[in-house]
Amino acid sequence: RLGVQPNVFTYSSLMSGLVGVGDWAKAGELLVQMRDSKIVPDQIFFNSIISACARSNQLSRALEYYALMLETGLRPTAFVFHL
């Protein structure tokens, strides 16, 4: 509304909040919106999402985001393997 365009940090924060409260449907919609906006997720984005999934005992979702991270061309960091 104010002419400010969201960036990867904005999407990372929103996504982390959505998965943190278990709103998986909106999280999926947000990821589609992010892609439609041509904003490429980074390692921080995926670290946040995978961490939130792990804390919520959503291991299958964490693995889905892990696979998506690999598809995006990103490699996991030590943080991801520590989860």
KOLVEX-71070 format. One record per residue: x, y, z of N, C-alpha, C, CB in turn; residue in one letter. Coordinates in pm, whole numbers, plus 50000, padded with zeros to 5 digits. Glycine has a CB too. Layout:
<node><n_u>X</n_u><n_v>Y</n_v><n_w>Z</n_w><ca_u>X</ca_u><ca_v>Y</ca_v><ca_w>Z</ca_w><c_u>X</c_u><c_v>Y</c_v><c_w>Z</c_w><cb_u>X</cb_u><cb_v>Y</cb_v><cb_w>Z</cb_w><rest>A</rest></node>
...
END
This chain:
<node><n_u>50080</n_u><n_v>49880</n_v><n_w>50000</n_w><ca_u>50000</ca_u><ca_v>50000</ca_v><ca_w>50000</ca_w><c_u>50084</c_u><c_v>50126</c_v><c_w>50000</c_w><cb_u>49909</cb_u><cb_v>50000</cb_v><cb_w>50118</cb_w><rest>R</rest></node>
<node><n_u>50196</n_u><n_v>50120</n_v><n_w>50068</n_w><ca_u>50279</ca_u><ca_v>50239</ca_v><ca_w>50080</ca_w><c_u>50390</c_u><c_v>50244</c_v><c_w>49976</c_w><cb_u>50339</cb_u><cb_v>50247</cb_v><cb_w>50218</cb_w><rest>L</rest></node>
<node><n_u>50385</n_u><n_v>50154</n_v><n_w>49881</n_w><ca_u>50486</ca_u><ca_v>50152</ca_v><ca_w>49777</ca_w><c_u>50613</c_u><c_v>50080</c_v><c_w>49816</c_w><cb_u>50518</cb_u><cb_v>50290</cb_v><cb_w>49738</cb_w><rest>G</rest></node>
<node><n_u>50615</n_u><n_v>50017</n_v><n_w>49931</n_w><ca_u>50731</ca_u><ca_v>49942</ca_v><ca_w>49975</ca_w><c_u>50716</c_u><c_v>49798</c_v><c_w>49928</c_w><cb_u>50748</cb_u><cb_v>49949</cb_v><cb_w>50131</cb_w><rest>V</rest></node>
<node><n_u>50814</n_u><n_v>49751</n_v><n_w>49855</n_w><ca_u>50810</ca_u><ca_v>49615</ca_v><ca_w>49803</ca_w><c_u>50873</c_u><c_v>49518</c_v><c_w>49902</c_w><cb_u>50881</cb_u><cb_v>49608</cb_v><cb_w>49666</cb_w><rest>Q</rest></node>
<node><n_u>50807</n_u><n_v>49406</n_v><n_w>49928</n_w><ca_u>50868</ca_u><ca_v>49307</ca_v><ca_w>50018</ca_w><c_u>50993</c_u><c_v>49247</c_v><c_w>49956</c_w><cb_u>50767</cb_u><cb_v>49196</cb_v><cb_w>50052</cb_w><rest>P</rest></node>
<node><n_u>51084</n_u><n_v>49205</n_v><n_w>50040</n_w><ca_u>51206</ca_u><ca_v>49140</ca_v><ca_w>49994</ca_w><c_u>51216</c_u><c_v>49003</c_v><c_w>50061</c_w><cb_u>51332</cb_u><cb_v>49227</cb_v><cb_w>50026</cb_w><rest>N</rest></node>
<node><n_u>51326</n_u><n_v>48935</n_v><n_w>50040</n_w><ca_u>51341</ca_u><ca_v>48800</ca_v><ca_w>50095</ca_w><c_u>51336</c_u><c_v>48802</c_v><c_w>50248</c_w><cb_u>51473</cb_u><cb_v>48737</cb_v><cb_w>50047</cb_w><rest>V</rest></node>
<node><n_u>51386</n_u><n_v>48908</n_v><n_w>50310</n_w><ca_u>51380</ca_u><ca_v>48918</ca_v><ca_w>50456</ca_w><c_u>51234</c_u><c_v>48930</c_v><c_w>50503</c_w><cb_u>51462</cb_u><cb_v>49040</cb_v><cb_w>50505</cb_w><rest>F</rest></node>
<node><n_u>51155</n_u><n_v>49009</n_v><n_w>50433</n_w><ca_u>51014</ca_u><ca_v>49025</ca_v><ca_w>50467</ca_w><c_u>50942</c_u><c_v>48891</c_v><c_w>50459</c_w><cb_u>50946</cb_u><cb_v>49128</cb_v><cb_w>50374</cb_w><rest>T</rest></node>
<node><n_u>50963</n_u><n_v>48821</n_v><n_w>50348</n_w><ca_u>50899</ca_u><ca_v>48691</ca_v><ca_w>50331</ca_w><c_u>50948</c_u><c_v>48590</c_v><c_w>50434</c_w><cb_u>50923</cb_u><cb_v>48638</cb_v><cb_w>50190</cb_w><rest>Y</rest></node>
<node><n_u>51077</n_u><n_v>48593</n_v><n_w>50466</n_w><ca_u>51131</ca_u><ca_v>48501</ca_v><ca_w>50566</ca_w><c_u>51065</c_u><c_v>48522</c_v><c_w>50701</c_w><cb_u>51283</cb_u><cb_v>48519</cb_v><cb_w>50578</cb_w><rest>S</rest></node>
<node><n_u>51048</n_u><n_v>48646</n_v><n_w>50739</n_w><ca_u>50985</ca_u><ca_v>48678</ca_v><ca_w>50868</ca_w><c_u>50840</c_u><c_v>48631</c_v><c_w>50871</c_w><cb_u>50992</cb_u><cb_v>48829</cb_v><cb_w>50896</cb_w><rest>S</rest></node>
<node><n_u>50767</n_u><n_v>48661</n_v><n_w>50765</n_w><ca_u>50626</ca_u><ca_v>48620</ca_v><ca_w>50758</ca_w><c_u>50613</c_u><c_v>48468</c_v><c_w>50757</c_w><cb_u>50560</cb_u><cb_v>48678</cb_v><cb_w>50633</cb_w><rest>L</rest></node>
<node><n_u>50696</n_u><n_v>48402</n_v><n_w>50678</n_w><ca_u>50690</ca_u><ca_v>48257</ca_v><ca_w>50669</ca_w><c_u>50723</c_u><c_v>48191</c_v><c_w>50802</c_w><cb_u>50785</cb_u><cb_v>48207</cb_v><cb_w>50560</cb_w><rest>M</rest></node>
<node><n_u>50823</n_u><n_v>48242</n_v><n_w>50869</n_w><ca_u>50861</ca_u><ca_v>48186</ca_v><ca_w>50999</ca_w><c_u>50745</c_u><c_v>48198</c_v><c_w>51098</c_w><cb_u>50986</cb_u><cb_v>48258</cb_v><cb_w>51053</cb_w><rest>S</rest></node>
<node><n_u>50678</n_u><n_v>48312</n_v><n_w>51097</n_w><ca_u>50564</ca_u><ca_v>48330</ca_v><ca_w>51185</ca_w><c_u>50450</c_u><c_v>48236</c_v><c_w>51152</c_w><cb_u>50515</cb_u><cb_v>48473</cb_v><cb_w>51178</cb_w><rest>G</rest></node>
<node><n_u>50421</n_u><n_v>48219</n_v><n_w>51024</n_w><ca_u>50310</ca_u><ca_v>48132</ca_v><ca_w>50982</ca_w><c_u>50336</c_u><c_v>47987</c_v><c_w>51019</c_w><cb_u>50287</cb_u><cb_v>48144</cb_v><cb_w>50833</cb_w><rest>L</rest></node>
<node><n_u>50456</n_u><n_v>47938</n_v><n_w>50990</n_w><ca_u>50483</ca_u><ca_v>47798</ca_v><ca_w>51024</ca_w><c_u>50496</c_u><c_v>47781</c_v><c_w>51175</c_w><cb_u>50610</cb_u><cb_v>47749</cb_v><cb_w>50953</cb_w><rest>V</rest></node>
<node><n_u>50539</n_u><n_v>47886</n_v><n_w>51243</n_w><ca_u>50551</ca_u><ca_v>47881</ca_v><ca_w>51388</ca_w><c_u>50417</c_u><c_v>47861</c_v><c_w>51458</c_w><cb_u>50615</cb_u><cb_v>48006</cb_v><cb_w>51439</cb_w><rest>G</rest></node>
<node><n_u>50310</n_u><n_v>47913</n_v><n_w>51397</n_w><ca_u>50176</ca_u><ca_v>47895</ca_v><ca_w>51456</ca_w><c_u>50099</c_u><c_v>47783</c_v><c_w>51386</c_w><cb_u>50096</cb_u><cb_v>48027</cb_v><cb_w>51448</cb_w><rest>V</rest></node>
<node><n_u>50166</n_u><n_v>47714</n_v><n_w>51294</n_w><ca_u>50104</ca_u><ca_v>47599</ca_v><ca_w>51228</ca_w><c_u>50006</c_u><c_v>47632</c_v><c_w>51117</c_w><cb_u>50036</cb_u><cb_v>47519</cb_v><cb_w>51329</cb_w><rest>G</rest></node>
<node><n_u>50015</n_u><n_v>47752</n_v><n_w>51061</n_w><ca_u>49926</ca_u><ca_v>47788</ca_v><ca_w>50951</ca_w><c_u>49991</c_u><c_v>47749</c_v><c_w>50819</c_w><cb_u>49893</cb_u><cb_v>47941</cb_v><cb_w>50953</cb_w><rest>D</rest></node>
<node><n_u>49991</n_u><n_v>47619</n_v><n_w>50794</n_w><ca_u>50062</ca_u><ca_v>47564</ca_v><ca_w>50679</ca_w><c_u>50000</c_u><c_v>47606</c_v><c_w>50547</c_w><cb_u>50066</cb_u><cb_v>47414</cb_v><cb_w>50687</cb_w><rest>W</rest></node>
<node><n_u>49869</n_u><n_v>47623</n_v><n_w>50545</n_w><ca_u>49801</ca_u><ca_v>47665</ca_v><ca_w>50420</ca_w><c_u>49847</c_u><c_v>47804</c_v><c_w>50378</c_w><cb_u>49647</cb_u><cb_v>47663</cb_v><cb_w>50438</cb_w><rest>A</rest></node>
<node><n_u>49848</n_u><n_v>47897</n_v><n_w>50472</n_w><ca_u>49892</ca_u><ca_v>48033</ca_v><ca_w>50438</ca_w><c_u>50041</c_u><c_v>48037</c_v><c_w>50407</c_w><cb_u>49860</cb_u><cb_v>48130</cb_v><cb_w>50553</cb_w><rest>K</rest></node>
<node><n_u>50117</n_u><n_v>47951</n_v><n_w>50473</n_w><ca_u>50260</ca_u><ca_v>47945</ca_v><ca_w>50444</ca_w><c_u>50283</c_u><c_v>47902</c_v><c_w>50299</c_w><cb_u>50331</cb_u><cb_v>47848</cb_v><cb_w>50540</cb_w><rest>A</rest></node>
<node><n_u>50205</n_u><n_v>47803</n_v><n_w>50254</n_w><ca_u>50215</ca_u><ca_v>47760</ca_v><ca_w>50115</ca_w><c_u>50176</c_u><c_v>47869</c_v><c_w>50018</c_w><cb_u>50128</cb_u><cb_v>47638</cb_v><cb_w>50092</cb_w><rest>G</rest></node>
<node><n_u>50069</n_u><n_v>47942</n_v><n_w>50051</n_w><ca_u>50026</ca_u><ca_v>48054</ca_v><ca_w>49967</ca_w><c_u>50133</c_u><c_v>48162</c_v><c_w>49961</c_w><cb_u>49894</cb_u><cb_v>48113</cb_v><cb_w>50019</cb_w><rest>E</rest></node>
<node><n_u>50197</n_u><n_v>48187</n_v><n_w>50075</n_w><ca_u>50301</ca_u><ca_v>48289</ca_v><ca_w>50080</ca_w><c_u>50420</c_u><c_v>48250</c_v><c_w>49993</c_w><cb_u>50345</cb_u><cb_v>48312</cb_v><cb_w>50224</cb_w><rest>L</rest></node>
<node><n_u>50454</n_u><n_v>48122</n_v><n_w>49995</n_w><ca_u>50566</ca_u><ca_v>48076</ca_v><ca_w>49912</ca_w><c_u>50534</c_u><c_v>48094</c_v><c_w>49764</c_w><cb_u>50598</cb_u><cb_v>47928</cb_v><cb_w>49942</cb_w><rest>L</rest></node>
<node><n_u>50410</n_u><n_v>48066</n_v><n_w>49725</n_w><ca_u>50369</ca_u><ca_v>48088</ca_v><ca_w>49586</ca_w><c_u>50376</c_u><c_v>48237</c_v><c_w>49551</c_w><cb_u>50226</cb_u><cb_v>48034</cb_v><cb_w>49561</cb_w><rest>V</rest></node>
<node><n_u>50328</n_u><n_v>48320</n_v><n_w>49641</n_w><ca_u>50332</ca_u><ca_v>48465</ca_v><ca_w>49619</ca_w><c_u>50477</c_u><c_v>48513</c_v><c_w>49605</c_w><cb_u>50263</cb_u><cb_v>48540</cb_v><cb_w>49735</cb_w><rest>Q</rest></node>
<node><n_u>50564</n_u><n_v>48457</n_v><n_w>49688</n_w><ca_u>50705</ca_u><ca_v>48494</ca_v><ca_w>49683</ca_w><c_u>50764</c_u><c_v>48459</c_v><c_w>49547</c_w><cb_u>50784</cb_u><cb_v>48424</cb_v><cb_w>49796</cb_w><rest>M</rest></node>
<node><n_u>50735</n_u><n_v>48339</n_v><n_w>49501</n_w><ca_u>50786</ca_u><ca_v>48296</ca_v><ca_w>49370</ca_w><c_u>50728</c_u><c_v>48381</c_v><c_w>49257</c_w><cb_u>50753</cb_u><cb_v>48148</cb_v><cb_w>49345</cb_w><rest>R</rest></node>
<node><n_u>50598</n_u><n_v>48412</n_v><n_w>49267</n_w><ca_u>50533</ca_u><ca_v>48495</ca_v><ca_w>49165</ca_w><c_u>50594</c_u><c_v>48634</c_v><c_w>49160</c_w><cb_u>50382</cb_u><cb_v>48505</cb_v><cb_w>49192</cb_w><rest>D</rest></node>
<node><n_u>50644</n_u><n_v>48680</n_v><n_w>49274</n_w><ca_u>50707</ca_u><ca_v>48812</ca_v><ca_w>49282</ca_w><c_u>50853</c_u><c_v>48808</c_v><c_w>49238</c_w><cb_u>50698</cb_u><cb_v>48867</cb_v><cb_w>49424</cb_w><rest>S</rest></node>
<node><n_u>50898</n_u><n_v>48690</n_v><n_w>49195</n_w><ca_u>51036</ca_u><ca_v>48671</ca_v><ca_w>49148</ca_w><c_u>51139</c_u><c_v>48693</c_v><c_w>49259</c_w><cb_u>51066</cb_u><cb_v>48766</cb_v><cb_w>49033</cb_w><rest>K</rest></node>
<node><n_u>51098</n_u><n_v>48668</n_v><n_w>49383</n_w><ca_u>51191</ca_u><ca_v>48677</ca_v><ca_w>49495</ca_w><c_u>51240</c_u><c_v>48536</c_v><c_w>49526</c_w><cb_u>51124</cb_u><cb_v>48743</cb_v><cb_w>49620</cb_w><rest>I</rest></node>
<node><n_u>51370</n_u><n_v>48519</n_v><n_w>49520</n_w><ca_u>51431</ca_u><ca_v>48387</ca_v><ca_w>49537</ca_w><c_u>51463</c_u><c_v>48366</c_v><c_w>49685</c_w><cb_u>51559</cb_u><cb_v>48373</cb_v><cb_w>49451</cb_w><rest>V</rest></node>
<node><n_u>51413</n_u><n_v>48256</n_v><n_w>49742</n_w><ca_u>51446</ca_u><ca_v>48226</ca_v><ca_w>49881</ca_w><c_u>51596</c_u><c_v>48205</c_v><c_w>49898</c_w><cb_u>51369</cb_u><cb_v>48101</cb_v><cb_w>49929</cb_w><rest>P</rest></node>
<node><n_u>51648</n_u><n_v>48247</n_v><n_w>50012</n_w><ca_u>51790</ca_u><ca_v>48226</ca_v><ca_w>50040</ca_w><c_u>51805</c_u><c_v>48124</c_v><c_w>50152</c_w><cb_u>51859</cb_u><cb_v>48360</cb_v><cb_w>50079</cb_w><rest>D</rest></node>
<node><n_u>51930</n_u><n_v>48101</n_v><n_w>50194</n_w><ca_u>51955</ca_u><ca_v>48001</ca_v><ca_w>50299</ca_w><c_u>51891</c_u><c_v>48041</c_v><c_w>50431</c_w><cb_u>52105</cb_u><cb_v>47981</cb_v><cb_w>50318</cb_w><rest>Q</rest></node>
<node><n_u>51888</n_u><n_v>48168</n_v><n_w>50462</n_w><ca_u>51825</ca_u><ca_v>48212</ca_v><ca_w>50587</ca_w><c_u>51676</c_u><c_v>48180</c_v><c_w>50584</c_w><cb_u>51847</cb_u><cb_v>48364</cb_v><cb_w>50609</cb_w><rest>I</rest></node>
<node><n_u>51613</n_u><n_v>48203</n_v><n_w>50470</n_w><ca_u>51471</ca_u><ca_v>48170</ca_v><ca_w>50453</ca_w><c_u>51448</c_u><c_v>48022</c_v><c_w>50485</c_w><cb_u>51423</cb_u><cb_v>48203</cb_v><cb_w>50309</cb_w><rest>F</rest></node>
<node><n_u>51524</n_u><n_v>47936</n_v><n_w>50419</n_w><ca_u>51505</ca_u><ca_v>47793</ca_v><ca_w>50439</ca_w><c_u>51544</c_u><c_v>47748</c_v><c_w>50579</c_w><cb_u>51584</cb_u><cb_v>47715</cb_v><cb_w>50336</cb_w><rest>F</rest></node>
<node><n_u>51651</n_u><n_v>47805</n_v><n_w>50635</n_w><ca_u>51689</ca_u><ca_v>47770</ca_v><ca_w>50772</ca_w><c_u>51575</c_u><c_v>47801</c_v><c_w>50868</c_w><cb_u>51816</cb_u><cb_v>47845</cb_v><cb_w>50814</cb_w><rest>N</rest></node>
<node><n_u>51513</n_u><n_v>47916</n_v><n_w>50853</n_w><ca_u>51403</ca_u><ca_v>47957</ca_v><ca_w>50941</ca_w><c_u>51285</c_u><c_v>47862</c_v><c_w>50928</c_w><cb_u>51359</cb_u><cb_v>48100</cb_v><cb_w>50909</cb_w><rest>S</rest></node>
<node><n_u>51250</n_u><n_v>47828</n_v><n_w>50806</n_w><ca_u>51134</ca_u><ca_v>47742</ca_v><ca_w>50782</ca_w><c_u>51159</c_u><c_v>47601</c_v><c_w>50831</c_w><cb_u>51098</cb_u><cb_v>47741</cb_v><cb_w>50633</cb_w><rest>I</rest></node>
<node><n_u>51273</n_u><n_v>47547</n_v><n_w>50798</n_w><ca_u>51305</ca_u><ca_v>47410</ca_v><ca_w>50840</ca_w><c_u>51313</c_u><c_v>47402</c_v><c_w>50991</c_w><cb_u>51437</cb_u><cb_v>47363</cb_v><cb_w>50777</cb_w><rest>I</rest></node>
<node><n_u>51370</n_u><n_v>47502</n_v><n_w>51054</n_w><ca_u>51377</ca_u><ca_v>47506</ca_v><ca_w>51200</ca_w><c_u>51239</c_u><c_v>47510</c_v><c_w>51263</c_w><cb_u>51458</cb_u><cb_v>47628</cb_v><cb_w>51246</cb_w><rest>S</rest></node>
<node><n_u>51151</n_u><n_v>47593</n_v><n_w>51210</n_w><ca_u>51015</ca_u><ca_v>47603</ca_v><ca_w>51263</ca_w><c_u>50941</c_u><c_v>47471</c_v><c_w>51244</c_w><cb_u>50938</cb_u><cb_v>47718</cb_v><cb_w>51194</cb_w><rest>A</rest></node>
<node><n_u>50960</n_u><n_v>47406</n_v><n_w>51131</n_w><ca_u>50897</ca_u><ca_v>47276</ca_v><ca_w>51109</ca_w><c_u>50947</c_u><c_v>47174</c_v><c_w>51210</c_w><cb_u>50924</cb_u><cb_v>47227</cb_v><cb_w>50965</cb_w><rest>C</rest></node>
<node><n_u>51076</n_u><n_v>47173</n_v><n_w>51233</n_w><ca_u>51133</ca_u><ca_v>47077</ca_v><ca_w>51328</ca_w><c_u>51080</c_u><c_v>47101</c_v><c_w>51470</c_w><cb_u>51288</cb_u><cb_v>47087</cb_v><cb_w>51327</cb_w><rest>A</rest></node>
<node><n_u>51070</n_u><n_v>47228</n_v><n_w>51510</n_w><ca_u>51017</ca_u><ca_v>47260</ca_v><ca_w>51644</ca_w><c_u>50871</c_u><c_v>47220</c_v><c_w>51658</c_w><cb_u>51032</cb_u><cb_v>47408</cb_v><cb_w>51673</cb_w><rest>R</rest></node>
<node><n_u>50799</n_u><n_v>47216</n_v><n_w>51545</n_w><ca_u>50657</ca_u><ca_v>47181</ca_v><ca_w>51547</ca_w><c_u>50635</c_u><c_v>47032</c_v><c_w>51520</c_w><cb_u>50581</cb_u><cb_v>47263</cb_v><cb_w>51443</cb_w><rest>S</rest></node>
<node><n_u>50742</n_u><n_v>46954</n_v><n_w>51521</n_w><ca_u>50735</ca_u><ca_v>46811</ca_v><ca_w>51492</ca_w><c_u>50674</c_u><c_v>46783</c_v><c_w>51354</c_w><cb_u>50654</cb_u><cb_v>46739</cb_v><cb_w>51599</cb_w><rest>N</rest></node>
<node><n_u>50697</n_u><n_v>46870</n_v><n_w>51260</n_w><ca_u>50650</ca_u><ca_v>46854</ca_v><ca_w>51123</ca_w><c_u>50768</c_u><c_v>46810</c_v><c_w>51036</c_w><cb_u>50587</cb_u><cb_v>46987</cb_v><cb_w>51069</cb_w><rest>Q</rest></node>
<node><n_u>50820</n_u><n_v>46693</n_v><n_w>51066</n_w><ca_u>50942</ca_u><ca_v>46648</ca_v><ca_w>50998</ca_w><c_u>50921</c_u><c_v>46625</c_v><c_w>50849</c_w><cb_u>50992</cb_u><cb_v>46522</cb_v><cb_w>51063</cb_w><rest>L</rest></node>
<node><n_u>50804</n_u><n_v>46576</n_v><n_w>50810</n_w><ca_u>50781</ca_u><ca_v>46556</ca_v><ca_w>50666</ca_w><c_u>50780</c_u><c_v>46690</c_v><c_w>50593</c_w><cb_u>50649</cb_u><cb_v>46480</cb_v><cb_w>50642</cb_w><rest>S</rest></node>
<node><n_u>50722</n_u><n_v>46791</n_v><n_w>50656</n_w><ca_u>50724</ca_u><ca_v>46925</ca_v><ca_w>50594</ca_w><c_u>50867</c_u><c_v>46980</c_v><c_w>50589</c_w><cb_u>50632</cb_u><cb_v>47023</cb_v><cb_w>50672</cb_w><rest>R</rest></node>
<node><n_u>50943</n_u><n_v>46957</n_v><n_w>50695</n_w><ca_u>51082</ca_u><ca_v>47002</ca_v><ca_w>50696</ca_w><c_u>51158</c_u><c_v>46939</c_v><c_w>50579</c_w><cb_u>51151</cb_u><cb_v>46965</cb_v><cb_w>50830</cb_w><rest>A</rest></node>
<node><n_u>51133</n_u><n_v>46812</n_v><n_w>50554</n_w><ca_u>51199</ca_u><ca_v>46744</ca_v><ca_w>50443</ca_w><c_u>51153</c_u><c_v>46798</c_v><c_w>50309</c_w><cb_u>51174</cb_u><cb_v>46593</cb_v><cb_w>50449</cb_w><rest>L</rest></node>
<node><n_u>51026</n_u><n_v>46838</n_v><n_w>50298</n_w><ca_u>50976</ca_u><ca_v>46899</ca_v><ca_w>50175</ca_w><c_u>51048</c_u><c_v>47031</c_v><c_w>50148</c_w><cb_u>50823</cb_u><cb_v>46922</cb_v><cb_w>50183</cb_w><rest>E</rest></node>
<node><n_u>51064</n_u><n_v>47113</n_v><n_w>50252</n_w><ca_u>51134</ca_u><ca_v>47240</ca_v><ca_w>50235</ca_w><c_u>51282</c_u><c_v>47218</c_v><c_w>50208</c_w><cb_u>51116</cb_u><cb_v>47329</cb_v><cb_w>50360</cb_w><rest>Y</rest></node>
<node><n_u>51338</n_u><n_v>47113</n_v><n_w>50267</n_w><ca_u>51477</ca_u><ca_v>47078</ca_v><ca_w>50240</ca_w><c_u>51494</c_u><c_v>47043</c_v><c_w>50092</c_w><cb_u>51523</cb_u><cb_v>46960</cb_v><cb_w>50329</cb_w><rest>Y</rest></node>
<node><n_u>51403</n_u><n_v>46963</n_v><n_w>50039</n_w><ca_u>51409</ca_u><ca_v>46926</ca_v><ca_w>49897</ca_w><c_u>51392</c_u><c_v>47049</c_v><c_w>49809</c_w><cb_u>51300</cb_u><cb_v>46822</cb_v><cb_w>49863</cb_w><rest>A</rest></node>
<node><n_u>51302</n_u><n_v>47138</n_v><n_w>49847</n_w><ca_u>51282</ca_u><ca_v>47261</ca_v><ca_w>49771</ca_w><c_u>51408</c_u><c_v>47347</c_v><c_w>49774</c_w><cb_u>51162</cb_u><cb_v>47340</cb_v><cb_w>49827</cb_w><rest>L</rest></node>
<node><n_u>51475</n_u><n_v>47349</n_v><n_w>49888</n_w><ca_u>51599</ca_u><ca_v>47425</ca_v><ca_w>49899</ca_w><c_u>51702</c_u><c_v>47371</c_v><c_w>49800</c_w><cb_u>51654</cb_u><cb_v>47419</cb_v><cb_w>50044</cb_w><rest>M</rest></node>
<node><n_u>51712</n_u><n_v>47239</n_v><n_w>49792</n_w><ca_u>51807</ca_u><ca_v>47179</ca_v><ca_w>49698</ca_w><c_u>51767</c_u><c_v>47209</c_v><c_w>49553</c_w><cb_u>51814</cb_u><cb_v>47027</cb_v><cb_w>49720</cb_w><rest>L</rest></node>
<node><n_u>51636</n_u><n_v>47206</n_v><n_w>49524</n_w><ca_u>51588</ca_u><ca_v>47238</ca_v><ca_w>49390</ca_w><c_u>51622</c_u><c_v>47381</c_v><c_w>49351</c_w><cb_u>51438</cb_u><cb_v>47216</cb_v><cb_w>49380</cb_w><rest>E</rest></node>
<node><n_u>51625</n_u><n_v>47469</n_v><n_w>49450</n_w><ca_u>51654</ca_u><ca_v>47610</ca_v><ca_w>49426</ca_w><c_u>51804</c_u><c_v>47630</c_v><c_w>49397</c_w><cb_u>51611</cb_u><cb_v>47694</cb_v><cb_w>49546</cb_w><rest>T</rest></node>
<node><n_u>51883</n_u><n_v>47527</n_v><n_w>49424</n_w><ca_u>52026</ca_u><ca_v>47535</ca_v><ca_w>49399</ca_w><c_u>52107</c_u><c_v>47571</c_v><c_w>49521</c_w><cb_u>52052</cb_u><cb_v>47636</cb_v><cb_w>49292</cb_w><rest>G</rest></node>
<node><n_u>52040</n_u><n_v>47580</n_v><n_w>49635</n_w><ca_u>52109</ca_u><ca_v>47610</ca_v><ca_w>49759</ca_w><c_u>52156</c_u><c_v>47482</c_v><c_w>49825</c_w><cb_u>52019</cb_u><cb_v>47690</cb_v><cb_w>49854</cb_w><rest>L</rest></node>
<node><n_u>52264</n_u><n_v>47491</n_v><n_w>49894</n_w><ca_u>52317</ca_u><ca_v>47376</ca_v><ca_w>49968</ca_w><c_u>52292</c_u><c_v>47399</c_v><c_w>50115</c_w><cb_u>52469</cb_u><cb_v>47356</cb_v><cb_w>49939</cb_w><rest>R</rest></node>
<node><n_u>52266</n_u><n_v>47291</n_v><n_w>50188</n_w><ca_u>52239</ca_u><ca_v>47307</ca_v><ca_w>50331</ca_w><c_u>52362</c_u><c_v>47355</c_v><c_w>50406</c_w><cb_u>52191</cb_u><cb_v>47175</cb_v><cb_w>50391</cb_w><rest>P</rest></node>
<node><n_u>52335</n_u><n_v>47429</n_v><n_w>50510</n_w><ca_u>52442</ca_u><ca_v>47477</ca_v><ca_w>50598</ca_w><c_u>52450</c_u><c_v>47383</c_v><c_w>50719</c_w><cb_u>52417</cb_u><cb_v>47625</cb_v><cb_w>50643</cb_w><rest>T</rest></node>
<node><n_u>52550</n_u><n_v>47404</n_v><n_w>50800</n_w><ca_u>52565</ca_u><ca_v>47324</ca_v><ca_w>50922</ca_w><c_u>52442</c_u><c_v>47342</c_v><c_w>51011</c_w><cb_u>52694</cb_u><cb_v>47366</cb_v><cb_w>51000</cb_w><rest>A</rest></node>
<node><n_u>52378</n_u><n_v>47459</n_v><n_w>51004</n_w><ca_u>52257</ca_u><ca_v>47484</ca_v><ca_w>51084</ca_w><c_u>52147</c_u><c_v>47384</c_v><c_w>51050</c_w><cb_u>52206</cb_u><cb_v>47628</cb_v><cb_w>51061</cb_w><rest>F</rest></node>
<node><n_u>52126</n_u><n_v>47358</n_v><n_w>50924</n_w><ca_u>52020</ca_u><ca_v>47266</ca_v><ca_w>50882</ca_w><c_u>52050</c_u><c_v>47126</c_v><c_w>50933</c_w><cb_u>52006</cb_u><cb_v>47265</cb_v><cb_w>50729</cb_w><rest>V</rest></node>
<node><n_u>52174</n_u><n_v>47083</n_v><n_w>50924</n_w><ca_u>52208</ca_u><ca_v>46948</ca_v><ca_w>50968</ca_w><c_u>52206</c_u><c_v>46936</c_v><c_w>51121</c_w><cb_u>52344</cb_u><cb_v>46909</cb_v><cb_w>50915</cb_w><rest>F</rest></node>
<node><n_u>52219</n_u><n_v>47046</n_v><n_w>51189</n_w><ca_u>52216</ca_u><ca_v>47045</ca_v><ca_w>51335</ca_w><c_u>52074</c_u><c_v>47020</c_v><c_w>51387</c_w><cb_u>52269</cb_u><cb_v>47178</cb_v><cb_w>51389</cb_w><rest>H</rest></node>
<node><n_u>51973</n_u><n_v>47053</n_v><n_w>51307</n_w><ca_u>51834</ca_u><ca_v>47036</ca_v><ca_w>51350</ca_w><c_u>51804</c_u><c_v>46891</c_v><c_w>51366</c_w><cb_u>51737</cb_u><cb_v>47099</cb_v><cb_w>51251</cb_w><rest>L</rest></node>
END
